[in-house]
Amino acid sequence: MQPGLYSEQSITRRINRENVLLLGGGRALLMQLAHPSVATGVDDHSDFRTHPVRRLRRTIRMTMAIVFGDRETALAAARAVNGVHARVRGDDYHALDPQLLLWVHATLVDSALVTYATFVQPLTERERDDFYQESKLLGELLRIPGDVFPRSITDFDRYVADMIASCCRNRCASSTTSPGARRRGARFGLPRRPCLVS
């Protein structure tokens, strides 16, 4: 068998081989949709509203191909995703925007860490950082420039917390001022006022 991008002993494979991570997929998708530009791109370019599980299934297949596949399988999966993302653009977003890519990647990494620690076993700070550092390889294959990533797991945790707060502020503001944002929120089943952030 051809070697893959991740070794059998990597923490990436250890965590991703747990089926319970599927429970974190919905969490990651909701976090992604909290970002107005990601939500707009998903709404404009996918069948998410009518088939929400398809996007999750595609994400899982891509992740599994990159994590567990041989090198060529992993690289082919990344090329396919990048090809789709290259066509996803609108007036105020492009799926290859490094900041949007980083947010989507971060939701998957954070959800994997939270789900594993909740349902399998707690992770040490070193294990969390190792997983995060290894995740950068996957992110770089999906065109996230190396210098965009938060440096450490501590920086990553801060980034996720700041993004959640920012997305909530933006969603609350847009839900009161933008009819388009209200319609998108309703389509995705989001409450009219999803948060109380001042």
C-alpha atoms as a printed R data frame, in Angstrom:
    type eleno elety resid chain resno       x      y      z
1   ATOM     1    CA   MET     A     1   0.000  0.000  0.000
2   ATOM     2    CA   GLN     A     2   1.222  3.487 -0.882
3   ATOM     3    CA   PRO     A     3   2.011  5.802  2.039
4   ATOM     4    CA   GLY     A     4  -0.436  8.566  2.820
5   ATOM     5    CA   LEU     A     5   0.088 12.151  3.899
6   ATOM     6    CA   TYR     A     6  -0.470 11.161  7.532
7   ATOM     7    CA   SER     A     7   1.218  8.245  9.265
8   ATOM     8    CA   GLU     A     8  -0.773  5.502 10.952
9   ATOM     9    CA   GLN     A     9   0.581  6.757 14.299
10  ATOM    10    CA   SER     A    10  -0.444 10.388 13.734
11  ATOM    11    CA   ILE     A    11  -2.902 11.979 16.085
12  ATOM    12    CA   THR     A    12  -4.837 13.073 12.997
13  ATOM    13    CA   ARG     A    13  -5.597  9.459 12.131
14  ATOM    14    CA   ARG     A    14  -6.201  8.546 15.768
15  ATOM    15    CA   ILE     A    15  -8.896 11.202 16.165
16  ATOM    16    CA   ASN     A    16 -10.455 10.943 12.700
17  ATOM    17    CA   ARG     A    17 -10.931  7.170 12.868
18  ATOM    18    CA   GLU     A    18 -13.596  7.647 15.569
19  ATOM    19    CA   ASN     A    19 -17.088  7.378 14.063
20  ATOM    20    CA   VAL     A    20 -18.449  9.606 16.816
21  ATOM    21    CA   LEU     A    21 -16.860 12.575 15.040
22  ATOM    22    CA   LEU     A    22 -19.900 12.498 12.766
23  ATOM    23    CA   LEU     A    23 -21.781 14.094 15.660
24  ATOM    24    CA   GLY     A    24 -19.546 17.144 15.346
25  ATOM    25    CA   GLY     A    25 -20.340 17.621 11.658
26  ATOM    26    CA   GLY     A    26 -23.577 19.469 12.290
27  ATOM    27    CA   ARG     A    27 -21.830 21.713 14.796
28  ATOM    28    CA   ALA     A    28 -19.146 22.589 12.247
29  ATOM    29    CA   LEU     A    29 -21.732 23.347  9.554
30  ATOM    30    CA   LEU     A    30 -23.686 25.662 11.843
31  ATOM    31    CA   MET     A    31 -20.490 27.469 12.805
32  ATOM    32    CA   GLN     A    32 -19.627 27.882  9.122
33  ATOM    33    CA   LEU     A    33 -23.064 29.270  8.314
34  ATOM    34    CA   ALA     A    34 -22.753 31.831 11.106
35  ATOM    35    CA   HIS     A    35 -20.253 33.644  8.881
36  ATOM    36    CA   PRO     A    36 -22.291 35.862  6.516
37  ATOM    37    CA   SER     A    37 -20.013 35.360  3.496
38  ATOM    38    CA   VAL     A    38 -19.879 31.589  3.935
39  ATOM    39    CA   ALA     A    39 -23.664 31.450  4.348
40  ATOM    40    CA   THR     A    40 -24.164 33.517  1.200
41  ATOM    41    CA   GLY     A    41 -21.790 31.327 -0.793
42  ATOM    42    CA   VAL     A    42 -23.462 28.145  0.419
43  ATOM    43    CA   ASP     A    43 -26.899 29.571 -0.336
44  ATOM    44    CA   ASP     A    44 -25.927 30.782 -3.809
45  ATOM    45    CA   HIS     A    45 -23.903 27.769 -4.961
46  ATOM    46    CA   SER     A    46 -25.150 24.603 -3.295
47  ATOM    47    CA   ASP     A    47 -28.201 22.483 -2.678
48  ATOM    48    CA   PHE     A    48 -27.732 22.809  1.081
49  ATOM    49    CA   ARG     A    49 -31.273 24.063  1.710
50  ATOM    50    CA   THR     A    50 -32.902 21.053  0.101
51  ATOM    51    CA   HIS     A    51 -30.208 18.450  0.903
52  ATOM    52    CA   PRO     A    52 -28.218 19.610  3.948
53  ATOM    53    CA   VAL     A    53 -26.663 16.199  4.587
54  ATOM    54    CA   ARG     A    54 -25.035 16.105  1.128
55  ATOM    55    CA   ARG     A    55 -22.601 18.897  1.995
56  ATOM    56    CA   LEU     A    56 -21.687 17.187  5.248
57  ATOM    57    CA   ARG     A    57 -21.208 13.880  3.424
58  ATOM    58    CA   ARG     A    58 -18.944 15.518  0.808
59  ATOM    59    CA   THR     A    59 -16.878 17.144  3.555
60  ATOM    60    CA   ILE     A    60 -16.502 13.834  5.390
61  ATOM    61    CA   ARG     A    61 -15.491 11.982  2.215
62  ATOM    62    CA   MET     A    62 -12.905 14.629  1.355
63  ATOM    63    CA   THR     A    63 -11.473 14.605  4.874
64  ATOM    64    CA   MET     A    64 -11.287 10.808  4.971
65  ATOM    65    CA   ALA     A    65  -9.605 10.681  1.552
66  ATOM    66    CA   ILE     A    66  -6.947 13.170  2.642
67  ATOM    67    CA   VAL     A    67  -6.391 11.684  6.100
68  ATOM    68    CA   PHE     A    68  -6.565  7.960  5.302
69  ATOM    69    CA   GLY     A    69  -5.966  7.728  1.561
70  ATOM    70    CA   ASP     A    70  -2.652  7.183 -0.132
71  ATOM    71    CA   ARG     A    71  -0.815 10.257 -1.341
72  ATOM    72    CA   GLU     A    72  -2.413 10.375 -4.805
73  ATOM    73    CA   THR     A    73  -5.928  9.850 -3.399
74  ATOM    74    CA   ALA     A    74  -5.369 12.661 -0.902
75  ATOM    75    CA   LEU     A    75  -4.033 15.063 -3.506
76  ATOM    76    CA   ALA     A    76  -6.860 14.206 -5.940
77  ATOM    77    CA   ALA     A    77  -9.443 14.927 -3.223
78  ATOM    78    CA   ALA     A    78  -7.845 18.294 -2.502
79  ATOM    79    CA   ARG     A    79  -7.737 19.167 -6.227
80  ATOM    80    CA   ALA     A    80 -11.429 18.342 -6.567
81  ATOM    81    CA   VAL     A    81 -12.395 20.577 -3.647
82  ATOM    82    CA   ASN     A    82 -10.194 23.406 -4.911
83  ATOM    83    CA   GLY     A    83 -11.783 23.102 -8.345
84  ATOM    84    CA   VAL     A    84 -15.263 23.484 -6.889
85  ATOM    85    CA   HIS     A    85 -14.199 26.388 -4.669
86  ATOM    86    CA   ALA     A    86 -12.650 28.207 -7.645
87  ATOM    87    CA   ARG     A    87 -16.135 28.562 -9.161
88  ATOM    88    CA   VAL     A    88 -17.820 29.771 -5.950
89  ATOM    89    CA   ARG     A    89 -17.837 33.548 -5.999
90  ATOM    90    CA   GLY     A    90 -20.253 36.408 -5.643
91  ATOM    91    CA   ASP     A    91 -20.341 40.158 -5.178
92  ATOM    92    CA   ASP     A    92 -18.839 40.089 -1.689
93  ATOM    93    CA   TYR     A    93 -17.216 36.647 -1.381
94  ATOM    94    CA   HIS     A    94 -14.974 34.108 -3.066
95  ATOM    95    CA   ALA     A    95 -14.595 30.605 -1.689
96  ATOM    96    CA   LEU     A    96 -10.802 30.781 -2.170
97  ATOM    97    CA   ASP     A    97 -10.521 33.827  0.108
98  ATOM    98    CA   PRO     A    98  -7.890 32.683  2.632
99  ATOM    99    CA   GLN     A    99  -9.847 34.093  5.570
100 ATOM   100    CA   LEU     A   100 -13.030 32.229  4.585
101 ATOM   101    CA   LEU     A   101 -11.057 29.036  3.982
102 ATOM   102    CA   LEU     A   102  -9.431 29.408  7.390
103 ATOM   103    CA   TRP     A   103 -12.796 29.828  9.112
104 ATOM   104    CA   VAL     A   104 -14.292 26.740  7.469
105 ATOM   105    CA   HIS     A   105 -11.149 24.748  8.299
106 ATOM   106    CA   ALA     A   106 -11.197 26.007 11.890
107 ATOM   107    CA   THR     A   107 -14.799 24.886 12.398
108 ATOM   108    CA   LEU     A   108 -13.854 21.354 11.362
109 ATOM   109    CA   VAL     A   109 -10.731 21.229 13.525
110 ATOM   110    CA   ASP     A   110 -12.452 22.723 16.555
111 ATOM   111    CA   SER     A   111 -15.476 20.442 16.191
112 ATOM   112    CA   ALA     A   112 -13.237 17.365 15.887
113 ATOM   113    CA   LEU     A   113 -11.365 18.337 19.063
114 ATOM   114    CA   VAL     A   114 -14.539 19.093 21.014
115 ATOM   115    CA   THR     A   115 -16.345 15.948 19.865
116 ATOM   116    CA   TYR     A   116 -13.397 13.651 20.531
117 ATOM   117    CA   ALA     A   117 -12.805 15.117 24.003
118 ATOM   118    CA   THR     A   118 -16.514 14.890 24.826
119 ATOM   119    CA   PHE     A   119 -17.286 11.372 23.608
120 ATOM   120    CA   VAL     A   120 -13.976  9.476 23.433
121 ATOM   121    CA   GLN     A   121 -11.479 10.855 25.941
122 ATOM   122    CA   PRO     A   122 -10.028 14.171 27.041
123 ATOM   123    CA   LEU     A   123  -6.950 15.361 25.185
124 ATOM   124    CA   THR     A   124  -3.896 16.921 26.755
125 ATOM   125    CA   GLU     A   125  -2.940 20.406 25.621
126 ATOM   126    CA   ARG     A   126   0.028 18.833 23.801
127 ATOM   127    CA   GLU     A   127  -2.284 16.412 21.958
128 ATOM   128    CA   ARG     A   128  -4.625 19.238 21.021
129 ATOM   129    CA   ASP     A   129  -1.702 21.258 19.686
130 ATOM   130    CA   ASP     A   130  -0.306 18.256 17.789
131 ATOM   131    CA   PHE     A   131  -3.694 17.714 16.119
132 ATOM   132    CA   TYR     A   132  -3.961 21.382 15.260
133 ATOM   133    CA   GLN     A   133  -0.419 21.531 13.845
134 ATOM   134    CA   GLU     A   134  -1.048 18.430 11.726
135 ATOM   135    CA   SER     A   135  -4.319 19.946 10.459
136 ATOM   136    CA   LYS     A   136  -2.345 22.688  8.755
137 ATOM   137    CA   LEU     A   137  -1.210 20.194  6.101
138 ATOM   138    CA   LEU     A   138  -4.827 19.538  5.136
139 ATOM   139    CA   GLY     A   139  -5.537 23.270  5.201
140 ATOM   140    CA   GLU     A   140  -2.566 24.076  2.973
141 ATOM   141    CA   LEU     A   141  -3.735 21.455  0.447
142 ATOM   142    CA   LEU     A   142  -7.013 23.391  0.358
143 ATOM   143    CA   ARG     A   143  -5.145 26.623 -0.444
144 ATOM   144    CA   ILE     A   144  -4.878 28.207  2.980
145 ATOM   145    CA   PRO     A   145  -1.509 29.996  2.986
146 ATOM   146    CA   GLY     A   146   0.758 28.818  5.809
147 ATOM   147    CA   ASP     A   147   1.159 32.308  7.256
148 ATOM   148    CA   VAL     A   148  -2.620 32.683  7.733
149 ATOM   149    CA   PHE     A   149  -2.915 29.958 10.385
150 ATOM   150    CA   PRO     A   150  -2.845 30.904 14.067
151 ATOM   151    CA   ARG     A   151   0.531 29.753 15.367
152 ATOM   152    CA   SER     A   152  -0.398 27.519 18.315
153 ATOM   153    CA   ILE     A   153  -3.461 25.804 19.737
154 ATOM   154    CA   THR     A   154  -3.761 28.681 22.211
155 ATOM   155    CA   ASP     A   155  -3.805 31.171 19.347
156 ATOM   156    CA   PHE     A   156  -6.224 28.924 17.453
157 ATOM   157    CA   ASP     A   157  -8.621 28.750 20.431
158 ATOM   158    CA   ARG     A   158  -8.505 32.543 20.691
159 ATOM   159    CA   TYR     A   159  -9.161 32.876 16.947
160 ATOM   160    CA   VAL     A   160 -12.214 30.574 17.142
161 ATOM   161    CA   ALA     A   161 -13.633 32.427 20.156
162 ATOM   162    CA   ASP     A   162 -13.083 35.806 18.460
163 ATOM   163    CA   MET     A   163 -14.686 34.588 15.229
164 ATOM   164    CA   ILE     A   164 -17.741 33.234 17.035
165 ATOM   165    CA   ALA     A   165 -18.197 36.561 18.806
166 ATOM   166    CA   SER     A   166 -17.683 38.454 15.545
167 ATOM   167    CA   CYS     A   167 -20.089 36.247 13.583
168 ATOM   168    CA   CYS     A   168 -22.725 36.684 16.275
169 ATOM   169    CA   ARG     A   169 -22.328 40.452 16.239
170 ATOM   170    CA   ASN     A   170 -22.531 40.512 12.432
171 ATOM   171    CA   ARG     A   171 -25.546 38.169 12.317
172 ATOM   172    CA   CYS     A   172 -27.382 40.225 14.928
173 ATOM   173    CA   ALA     A   173 -26.620 43.454 13.089
174 ATOM   174    CA   SER     A   174 -27.541 42.085  9.660
175 ATOM   175    CA   SER     A   175 -30.710 40.415 10.940
176 ATOM   176    CA   THR     A   176 -32.063 43.843 11.867
177 ATOM   177    CA   THR     A   177 -30.878 45.748  8.772
178 ATOM   178    CA   SER     A   178 -30.662 43.403  5.795
179 ATOM   179    CA   PRO     A   179 -33.718 41.689  4.304
180 ATOM   180    CA   GLY     A   180 -31.360 39.364  2.386
181 ATOM   181    CA   ALA     A   181 -29.622 38.281  5.578
182 ATOM   182    CA   ARG     A   182 -32.989 37.684  7.248
183 ATOM   183    CA   ARG     A   183 -34.143 35.527  4.318
184 ATOM   184    CA   ARG     A   184 -30.909 33.491  4.347
185 ATOM   185    CA   GLY     A   185 -31.153 33.041  8.103
186 ATOM   186    CA   ALA     A   186 -34.723 31.812  7.814
187 ATOM   187    CA   ARG     A   187 -33.758 29.403  5.007
188 ATOM   188    CA   PHE     A   188 -31.103 27.842  7.212
189 ATOM   189    CA   GLY     A   189 -33.413 27.666 10.209
190 ATOM   190    CA   LEU     A   190 -31.473 30.309 12.155
191 ATOM   191    CA   PRO     A   191 -33.401 32.364 14.698
192 ATOM   192    CA   ARG     A   192 -34.136 35.993 13.900
193 ATOM   193    CA   ARG     A   193 -31.809 37.067 16.725
194 ATOM   194    CA   PRO     A   194 -29.299 34.225 17.111
195 ATOM   195    CA   CYS     A   195 -27.253 35.816 19.887
196 ATOM   196    CA   LEU     A   196 -27.081 38.536 22.478
197 ATOM   197    CA   VAL     A   197 -23.603 39.990 21.988
198 ATOM   198    CA   SER     A   198 -23.104 43.651 22.717
